[in-house]
Amino acid sequence: MSLNENIRWHAGRLSIEERANRLRQKPATLWLTGLSGSGKSTLAFALEYALHEHGYSAVVLDGDNVRHGLCKDLGFSAEDRSENIRRVAEVARLMNDAGLIVITSFISPFRADREQARQIVGEERFREIHLSTDLSVCEQRDPKGLYKKARAGALAEFTGISSPYEAPLQPFDRIDTDRLSLDESVALLMGHLELQPVTR
């Protein structure tokens, strides 16, 4: 007998709709994907703060942060990257079920992995947002000095240099953070969410 035969899903008394109505928002996952330095984390946390300030409930799942705990056992091979994205998508789905808006910040370089995330989260909730900032701009920013290390050969399998990035073919939206300000980018993403007025 396999372990799965001894596991069954337990449904709670609260429906997803009831949770969403209480929070006055429709659960969604905004999946921010793009090169290192494209502005994913900066935008994700700015959006989370803006939503909080307007009375909504959101949470960020950040690429670096999850590797301190949930995914600390994973490296950066293609297989480990795929598992990293699978785990995050499963967490995002659970958080959406709780009524939350989830904002993810992951390079997630491979289309197949992002498609797997879409299937896990659900087509109706998943919003793939491509931060399309050019490699040259990202490399010039180089906030963590990773491009410099990759160019020197000190960092293997680095996306955009020694490992490919497969840009989304038909993303929900594209944002170039070299052309749009942070406030403009936040406002654009806010417009993609189905939010009900919140009275305080």
C-alpha positions in Angstrom: 0.0 0.0 0.0 1.4 3.4 -1.0 1.5 6.3 1.4 -1.0 8.2 -0.9 -3.6 5.6 -0.2 -3.6 6.6 3.5 -3.9 10.4 2.8 -7.1 12.2 2.1 -8.0 15.8 1.7 -9.9 17.4 4.6 -12.2 20.2 3.6 -12.9 23.0 6.1 -16.2 24.5 6.9 -15.3 27.8 5.3 -15.5 28.0 1.5 -12.9 29.9 -0.6 -15.7 32.3 -1.6 -16.5 33.0 2.0 -12.9 33.8 2.8 -12.6 36.0 -0.3 -15.7 37.9 0.6 -14.5 38.5 4.2 -11.2 40.0 2.8 -13.0 41.9 0.0 -10.6 40.6 -2.7 -10.4 37.8 -5.2 -7.4 35.5 -4.5 -4.8 35.7 -7.2 -1.1 34.8 -7.7 0.9 37.5 -9.5 3.9 35.5 -10.7 6.8 38.0 -11.3 9.4 36.5 -13.6 12.5 38.0 -15.0 16.3 38.2 -14.9 18.2 38.9 -11.7 18.2 42.7 -11.3 15.0 43.3 -13.2 13.3 44.6 -10.1 11.1 41.6 -9.1 11.6 41.8 -5.3 11.5 45.6 -5.2 8.2 45.6 -7.1 6.7 42.6 -5.2 7.3 44.2 -1.7 6.2 47.6 -2.9 2.9 46.1 -4.2 2.4 44.1 -1.0 2.8 47.3 1.0 0.4 49.3 -1.2 -2.2 46.6 -0.9 -1.8 46.6 2.9 -2.2 50.3 3.0 -5.4 50.1 1.1 -6.8 47.4 3.5 -6.1 44.3 1.5 -4.3 41.1 2.5 -1.3 40.0 0.5 2.0 38.1 1.0 5.2 37.9 -1.0 7.0 34.7 -1.7 10.5 35.8 -2.6 13.2 33.7 -4.3 16.0 34.4 -1.9 13.7 34.2 1.2 12.3 30.7 0.5 15.8 29.3 0.1 16.4 30.1 3.7 13.8 27.5 4.8 11.3 25.9 2.5 13.8 25.3 -0.3 17.2 25.4 1.5 18.0 21.9 0.4 17.9 22.8 -3.3 20.7 24.0 -5.5 20.5 25.7 -8.9 20.5 22.8 -11.4 17.6 22.7 -13.8 16.0 19.9 -11.7 16.4 21.8 -8.5 15.0 25.0 -10.0 12.0 23.0 -11.2 11.4 21.6 -7.7 11.8 25.1 -6.2 9.1 26.4 -8.5 6.8 23.5 -7.8 7.0 23.9 -4.0 6.4 27.7 -4.3 3.4 27.1 -6.5 1.9 24.7 -4.1 2.3 27.2 -1.2 0.8 29.9 -3.4 -2.2 27.8 -4.1 -2.8 27.1 -0.4 -2.5 30.8 0.4 -4.9 31.6 -2.4 -7.3 29.1 -0.9 -7.0 31.1 2.3 -8.2 34.2 0.4 -4.8 35.9 0.1 -3.3 37.7 -2.8 0.1 36.1 -3.5 3.0 37.9 -5.2 5.9 35.7 -6.2 9.4 37.0 -7.1 11.3 34.3 -8.9 13.6 34.3 -11.9 11.8 31.0 -12.9 13.7 30.9 -16.2 12.0 27.9 -17.8 8.6 28.1 -19.5 7.8 24.5 -18.6 8.3 25.3 -14.9 6.1 28.4 -15.1 3.4 26.4 -16.9 3.6 23.8 -14.1 3.1 26.6 -11.6 0.1 27.8 -13.6 -1.5 24.3 -13.5 -0.9 24.0 -9.8 -2.2 27.5 -8.9 -5.0 27.4 -11.4 -5.6 29.2 -14.7 -8.2 31.6 -13.2 -5.8 32.8 -10.5 -2.4 32.7 -12.2 -1.1 36.0 -13.6 2.3 35.7 -15.3 4.0 39.1 -15.2 7.2 39.4 -17.2 9.7 42.0 -15.9 11.2 42.5 -19.3 14.1 44.8 -18.3 17.0 44.3 -20.7 19.9 42.2 -19.7 22.3 45.1 -20.1 20.3 47.2 -17.6 20.1 44.3 -15.1 23.8 43.7 -15.4 24.5 47.4 -14.9 22.4 47.4 -11.8 23.9 44.1 -10.5 22.6 44.6 -7.0 24.2 41.5 -5.5 27.3 41.4 -7.7 26.2 38.2 -9.3 26.7 39.2 -12.9 30.3 40.2 -12.1 30.9 36.8 -10.5 29.2 35.0 -13.4 31.3 36.9 -16.0 34.4 35.9 -14.1 33.4 32.3 -14.2 33.0 32.1 -10.4 29.3 31.4 -10.5 28.0 28.5 -12.6 24.5 28.1 -14.1 23.7 31.8 -13.8 20.6 32.8 -15.7 21.3 35.2 -18.6 25.0 34.4 -18.7 25.7 30.7 -18.5 22.1 29.4 -18.3 19.2 30.5 -20.5 16.2 32.5 -19.7 13.1 31.6 -21.6 11.0 34.7 -21.8 7.2 34.3 -21.6 5.6 34.1 -25.0 2.2 35.4 -23.9 2.4 36.8 -20.4 -0.5 38.5 -18.7 1.5 41.7 -18.8 5.1 42.9 -19.3 6.8 45.6 -17.2 10.1 47.2 -18.1 11.3 48.7 -14.8 13.8 50.8 -16.8 10.9 52.6 -18.4 8.2 52.6 -15.7 8.7 54.0 -12.2 8.1 51.9 -9.2 4.9 53.7 -8.5 3.7 53.3 -12.0 4.5 49.6 -11.9 2.6 49.1 -8.6 -0.4 51.0 -10.0 -0.4 48.8 -13.1 -0.4 45.6 -11.0 -3.1 46.9 -8.7 -5.3 47.3 -11.7 -5.0 43.6 -12.5 -6.5 42.6 -9.2 -10.3 42.3 -8.5 -10.6 44.4 -5.3 -13.7 45.5 -3.6 -13.8 48.8 -1.8 -12.7 48.5 1.8 -14.4 50.6 4.5 -12.4 51.4 7.6 
